[in-house]
Amino acid sequence: MKTLERVILKYLLRIVYYCSYIVPVKKRIVFATYRNDTMNGNFKYIYDEIQNRNLDYECKFLYEKFNRGAKGIITYFLHMMKATYYMATSEYFLIDDFYFPVYTVKKLRNKTEVVQVWHACGAFKKFGFSILDKNFGADNNYVKYIPIHSNYSHVLVSSKEVSKYYAEAFNMSEDNIDPIGIPRTDIFFNDDMKKEATNRVYSKYPELKGKNIVLYAPTFRGNSQSDAKMDIAFDVEKVVETLPKDFVLALKMHPFVKDSIKIENDRIVDLSDYPAINDILIMTDLLITDYSSIVFEYSLLERPMIFYADDLDSYEHERDFYYPYESLVPGPIVKTTDELIAVLNNSECDYEKIKSFKNKFFDYTDGLASKRFVDKIILKEEI
C-alpha cells in the first residue's frame, strides 16, 4: 500500500474513531494482532491470568492476517474499522507488533490505554525508528504522515537493559517502558505447563517421540508480511546425515512464510505450522538460528546454540543490530554447511556465556511475568 493510500485510510479510520465517542468506554480488554489467527504467545498467558483471577473485564479478540487480492484488502479494511471502534471504546487495547489503526489518531480517548506487548524478547536486530531510511525500515517522509509506534501507554520488555532501545525504536520516553518480564516465558518455569506443551507437540508430531531435536529457526526474511521469504541457508540433507540416528532436524520457519517445504527425509520434520514456538523450544536439545530473537527465550533453558550467519555483512548493512553481533551471540558463528557440521560434532559449549546472556536480558526468571503484567498494567498495583 502506497503512502497516499495509507494517508487516506488514516483519515477514514480517524473518522471512525471519533464517531465512536458516542459509545462510552467499557470495561473491556482487546487483544489485537495480525501475526496470528489463534490465541497464542503473550496474549494467551495474559488472558489465562485474567481468567484465573476472575477479573471483571470483557475480553475481545481481533485476529486477522492480511491476504492479497481484492477480497483480502476489503476484509482487512473492515477489520481495521472494527479494531478502531474497539480501540475507542475499551479500557485496554493490547497489540504485539506494528498495528496501523493505533497510529491514525492524534490522542487516545480518556480511560483508554494502548499496551504494546511486542512479539520479541530482548533487543537484537533494530526496528521501528532505529531503522528509518534503511532498506528494511520506513522512511522519514512516511512517518511524517503516519506516526508509526505512537500512542503507546505502556511497552512491555524483558529487562531494564533494553529499555533505552525500545524507547528509541518507538520514539517515546523510557518512563512508559515496563521491564516486568515477558508473559509467554512463564512456561519455562512451570513443570505442568511444560508437560502439557510436550504432549501437545507429540500429539501433532508423534514421529518426534523418543528423539533428540536439533531445531533450525531462522528470522523473518522479506520487506513485509505479504512477501515473507522461505530461506534455508544450508544443506539440510547433508547436516541431518551427520547427526546421530536418535536425532532429528526440525525446521520452524517464520510464521509469515506461506510457502511449504518439500521434505522426503523422515529425519527432517517441518514444524512451521505449529503456532507456539516456546512449546517446541522446551523439547529442543540444540538451536540453530541466525538473527532471530528466539535466542533470548532459548537462553532461559541454558542449552547450546549455533548461529548460522552466512549473510551477516549484508544483513548488518540492511538492518543492523543494537549490539555488536559477534560479541553478543552466546554460541559459535558459522557461515557454511561444513562449518555447521563441524560445530555440531563438537560437544563443547560455553554455558557460562549463555547464563551471562540470559541474566543480561531478563531481570526476572521466576515464571511470574503474567502476574506482574496484570498487577501493574491492569490493576495499577505497585510491584
Secondary structure, 3 states (H helix, E strand, C coil): CCHHHHHHHHHHHHHHHHHHHHCCCEEEEEEEECCCCCCCHHHHHHHHHHHHCCCCCEEEEEECCCCCHHHHHHHHHHHHHHHHHHHHHEEEEEECCCCHHHHHCCCCCCCCEEEECCCCCCCCECCHHHHCCCCCCCCHHHHHHCCCCCCCCEEECCCHHHHHHHHHHCCCCHHHEECCCCHHHHHHHCHHHHHHHHHHHHHHCHHHCCCEEEEECCCCCCCCHHHCCCCCCCCHHHHHHHCCCCEEEEECCCCCCCCCCCCCCCCEEECCCCCCHHHHHHHCCEEEECCCCHHHHHHCCCCCEEEECCCHHHHHHHCCECCCHHHHCCCCEECCHHHHHHHHCCCCCCHHHHHHHHHHHCCCCCCCHHHHHHHHHHCCCCC
